[in-house]
Structures are given as C-alpha cells and as structure tokens.
Amino acid sequence: RGVRQPERAAVVTLAMADGPPPLDPSPLPTFAEEGFGEKFMRKTRENPLVPLGCLCTVGALAYGLFSFRKGNTRRSQLMMRARVVAQGFTFAALLGGMVATAIKSRQ
C-alpha cells in the first residue's frame, strides 16, 4: 500500500485594482422639507383615486349610521354594503398606484 499524499489546496488571491473600497458611504440625496399640506397635495396629485375612495367610504359610513339611528334599517344595510364597495375601490386604487409607481421607478 502506498502512503497517500495530502492534496495541495489551490490558493486563490483576488487582486484589488484600486485598493480597498472607501469606508465613507456616498452621501444620500437630500430633499426639501415638506409639511403635511404639501405632502398631502403631492400624494393626491400622484394618485387622486385614493382620497376619492376614502371620501366615498366615509360618506357611506356616515349616511349608513345616520339611517340606522333614524330606524331605516333597509337604507342602513344598503349604505354598509356601499361602504364595503367603496373600501374595495380605495384598496384597488392604492394597489394600482403602488404598481404604477414601481413601474415608473424602473424606467
């Protein structure tokens, strides 16, 4: 039997062309401070269907509660169903806006 020689491990060295990367991160872009009103208006211009859906949801909820308080249960049930539809519309508008923003940022 022959004595088995251990195989030599190949040593791989990576040469850095310009030395190590700099330790200081690149500065992030700065944006102007915007208040609540400016941000709300910018977001509304970007996706106007979301605030519209929110207003419809609140309107249907308020009118449904008002009808319930007055004793008109048929109208109250109809408004609660309208509220669910308005919430679905708002969610779809929010999702659509997110998809459109993602597609726009890739281009």
N, C-alpha and C positions, 0 to 999 in steps of 0.2 A: 504494500500500500504506500502510496505517495503522500507526503505531507502537503496538505492543501495550503497554498499561499493566500493570505487575505488580498482581496482585490483592492486596487487603488481607487480611491474616491476621486472623481473629477472635481476640481476646484474651479468654480466659475466666478469670475470677478466682473463686476459691472463698472465700467469706467464712466465717470460723470464728466461730460464735456465741459461744463462751465462751473464745476464745483457744486456744493450743496445748494439747495434752493434757499431763497431768503426766508428768514424767520418772521419778518414783518408781513402780516396779511395785507392784501391790496385793500385800499380804502373802499368802503361801501358808498354807493351813491347817496347823496343827501336830497331830501325832498322838503319843500316849503311846508311849514306848519299850517294845517288847515283846521278850522273849527268844526263844530258839529254841523252847522248850517251849510258850510261849503262842502263838507264830505257828503251830507245827505243829498244835496243838489247834484253833485258829481255822480253818485251812485244811481240816483233817479234818472239822470240822462243816459247812463250806461245801460240800464235795464228798467225801462218805465213800467213794465207789466207787473213787477213785484209790488210796488206801492199801490197800484190799482187793485191788485188782488187782495192786499191787506185791507184796503178801504171797503171793498165788497164784503169781505169776511166780517169785519166789524159792523158794517151796516146790517147784514143779515142777522148777526147775533143780537144786535140791539133791538131790531124790529121783532125778532122772534121772542126775546124776553119781554118786550112791551106787550106783544099779543098774548103771551102766557099770563102776564099779570092782569090783563083785561078779561081773561077767561076764554079767549078764542083759541082753543086747542088745535083746531084744524090748521089755522094760519100759522100758529107757533110751530107745529110739526113741519109744515112746508118751509118755513124760514130756517129751521135747523138743518133740513136737507140742503137748502140753498147754501147754508154756511159750509157744509161739508164739501159741496161742489166748488165753492169759492176757495176753500183751503187747498183743494186738489189743484185748482188753477194756479194758485200762488206757488205751490211747491213745484209744479211743472215749469213755471216761469223762472223760478230760482235755479232749477236744474238746467234749463235751457241757457240761461245767462252764464252759468258756470262753464258749460260746454263751449259756448261761443267765445268766452274769454280764453279758455285753454287753447282753442284752435287758433285764435288771433295771436296768442303769445308764441306759438310755434312757428309762425310765418315770419 
